[in-house]
Amino acid sequence: MHPDSPPLPGDPASSVMRVAQIGFDAPAALLGRFGLRLQRVAPGEPILGSFWGDEEAGIIGTTVYARDDTPVHSLLHEAGHLIVLPPERRPDVHTDATDSIEEEDATCYLQIVLADELPGVGRERLMADMDAWGYTFRLGSARAWFERDADNARAFLKARGLPS
């Protein structure tokens, strides 16, 4: 779930980690391991392929688009959408990667796992940011879902040889 407008000062979503805080090199290297490219978008420019708009990351083909103000969780989520897709389906992606609940769950799980690959981020921070941003889970938090309700997502990722 995403708020309809950018977070206001004092809003918990205003405290989420942004790409500028970690730089583009580590996320670009991480995405490269999966055959993806990270494209930096200039400040104030619209982010191509962004489903939610504002500062949210975008995806077109095998490229993830992000600005300095893009939340790290958003970059990892959109990259995760491409990673869970078979490589032959990636070129057809533009903005909206899936309408499958199974793929969405796997994407949410994968973004948490991949957060451990980014210096200064880690899964704990990412799950807190997901909660602050407004992701909703049946058990009430990203952590509760990840630890106790994500068997289907883990199985999906394992079956495809992806980090789980």
Long-range contacts (C-beta under 8 A, 24 or more apart in sequence): 1-134, 1-135, 1-136, 2-52, 2-56, 2-133, 2-134, 3-133, 3-134, 5-54, 6-54, 6-55, 12-131, 12-132, 13-132, 13-133, 13-134, 15-129, 15-132, 16-71, 16-72, 16-73, 16-129, 16-132, 16-133, 17-71, 17-72, 17-73, 17-120, 17-121, 17-125, 17-126, 17-129, 18-55, 18-68, 18-69, 18-70, 18-71, 18-72, 19-66, 19-67, 19-68, 19-69, 19-70, 19-71, 19-72, 19-75, 20-68, 20-69, 21-72, 21-120, 22-72, 22-118, 22-119, 22-120, 22-121, 24-66, 26-117, 26-118, 26-119, 27-66, 27-72, 27-75, 27-76, 27-79, 27-118, 30-79, 30-114, 30-117, 30-118, 31-64, 31-79, 34-79, 34-82, 34-83, 35-62, 35-87, 35-90, 36-62, 36-63, 36-64, 36-79, 36-82, 36-83, 37-62, 37-63, 37-64, 38-63, 38-64, 38-66, 38-75, 38-79, 39-63, 39-64, 39-65, 39-66, 40-66, 40-67, 41-65, 41-66, 41-67, 42-67, 43-67, 43-68, 43-69, 49-94, 49-95, 50-95, 51-78, 51-95, 51-96, 58-95, 59-93, 59-94, 59-95, 59-97, 60-93, 60-94, 60-95, 61-90, 61-91, 61-92, 61-93, 61-94, 62-90, 62-91, 71-129, 71-133, 72-115, 72-118, 72-121, 72-126, 72-129, 73-111, 73-115, 73-126, 73-129, 73-130, 73-133, 76-110, 76-111, 76-114, 76-115, 76-118, 76-126, 77-107, 77-108, 77-111, 79-111, 79-114, 80-106, 80-107, 80-108, 80-110, 80-111, 80-114, 81-107, 83-107, 83-110, 83-162, 84-110, 84-156, 84-157, 84-160, 84-162, 102-152, 102-156, 103-156, 105-150, 105-152, 105-153, 105-156, 106-153, 106-156, 106-157, 106-162, 108-135, 108-142, 108-145, 108-150, 108-153, 109-146, 109-150, 109-153, 109-154, 109-157, 109-164, 110-153, 110-157, 110-162, 110-163, 110-164, 112-142, 112-146, 113-157, 113-163, 113-164, 114-163
